Amino acid sequence: MPKLKIETLLDEKPVKIMAELPAAVHRDLVAYAEALARETGQAIEPTKLIAPMLARFMAADRGFARSKRIHRSPTVGDG
């Protein structure tokens, strides 16, 4: 079985959002959670995968990373 891209889930304070997913995406999310459970031996709630999947997607988007660097606001103490 190929190694899955999502390996571990960080335990951070969540921000609650509500979203609708197409049925096919939900089925794939459930299937991914099942595959991850087989690989790690730990059951995972499919909805817990959404945040790390989005984070990985955004991290891999070079255009977004470039835009984020360009539009980053200065932090306190900079400049």
N, C-alpha and C positions, 0 to 999 in steps of 0.2 A: 504494500500500500504506500502511495507517495506521502511524503511528510506534509502535514497541513500547515498553512501559513500562520494561523492563529494558534499559539502554543499555550500561553498562560494569560490569565485575566488578572489585572490589577484590582485591588480592593480599594477604590477611592470613593469619596463621597459623591454620590450620583446627583445629577440634575434631571428631574423627571420631565419627560416630553411625551406627547402622544402622536403617533403616526399611523397611517394606514399603509399596508403593504399589499401588493398584488398577491393573489393566492399562490402563484408559481414561486414567487420570491419566498413566501412563508414556508412552502414545502421544502425548498432548498435550504432554508435556514434550519429547519427541523432536521433535515438529512445531515447537514453539516454538524450540528450538535451531536447527533448520533455517531457520526464518524469520529468526532473528537472524543466522545466518551469511550469508544472502542480503543482508540489510540492511547488515551491517558488513564483509562480505568476509572474516571470520575464523571458522573452524570453532570450535565450543565444545562441550565435553562436556555433555550434558543434565544430568547430576548437579550440575554447577557452577552451574546456575540455581536450584537449590532454595533455597539460603541467601538470595540477594538477593530472591527471590520472597516468602519468608517474612518477611524484614525489611520489605519494602514493604507487605505485608499488615498487619503489626503496626503500622507507622508510620501507616497510614491508619485504624486502628481507634481512634476517639475515646474509646470506653469504656476500652480498654486503656491509652491514654495518660493518661487521668484517674486510673485506678487506680494506674498506675506512679508518678505524681506524689504521690499521697496516701500510698502505701506505701514511698516512697523512704527508705532509711536515711540518716541523716546521715553525711557524709563526715568524715574526719579534718580538724580545723581549723575545722569548722562549730560555731557556738554558743559 
